[in-house]
């Protein structure tokens, strides 16, 4: 909260102009305080929200993410070595240390239990995230990403994801849209959509293929016929929702920050492909 400008403005306004001057000075001071707050937020990566972070709630969010991940994996039937490997890949993406991996593995095993209280755990996720839309969206997208890590989603996994979405406050249509975006992200990655490939001598730029371009549009959630203004608006909205600093400031566990960064980079790469192909800035 910034108020120093208001105090000075009102004081000097009253000193030189009486009550009317005080009112004018208060208004000028308010504009000054507001500009200062916006500038600090831009420079500090949403640092003004850091007071809302609760470490205990972050740990609960972290455990819930892996337990629900285990439950989604179990939906196929018997959890195979493949599913366990995919969970380990997710842990590697988060750069978890030995103790964090142990906690994540225990939570994953709990989620595989036939008596796992899915709705109860998801209800706690809503509470510990402060019912913040962007944090709950990250949780949902994390489950989708883990389920889709092998390139497809089993019908039973889809059913569980619908429960996850419902309890977290997302409609079936919103879930299907995110499933489509995740499928597009997988296609984008498989088709070299990150802009190039590594070859003995270094990183080489590739030409954009039609598959990459189609996937990029789907990641942004726009049609190929969309006007540049609409594409830019969709991109900005997605980046605002997935900004790692913003998510971290609102309570995202630090272990998951790398995944958030990857998601933001994925959106950026898709936008760059579309922007280059369409020729706008």
Buried (B, 14 or more C-beta within 10 A) or exposed (E): EBEEBBEBBBBBBBEEEEEEBBBBBBBBBBEBBEEEEEEEBEEEBBEBBEEEBEEEBBBBBBBBBBBBBBBBBBBBEEBEEEBBEBBBEBBEBBEBEEEBBEBBBBBBBBBBEEEBEBEEBBEBBBEBBEEBEBBBBBBBBBBBBBBBBEEEBBEEBBEBBBBBBBBBEBEEEBBBBBBEBBBBBBBBBEBBBBBEEEEEEEEEEEEBEEBBBBBBBBBBBBEBEBEEEEBBBBBEEBBEBBBBBBBBBBBBBEBBBBBBBBBBEBBBBBBBBBBEBEEEE
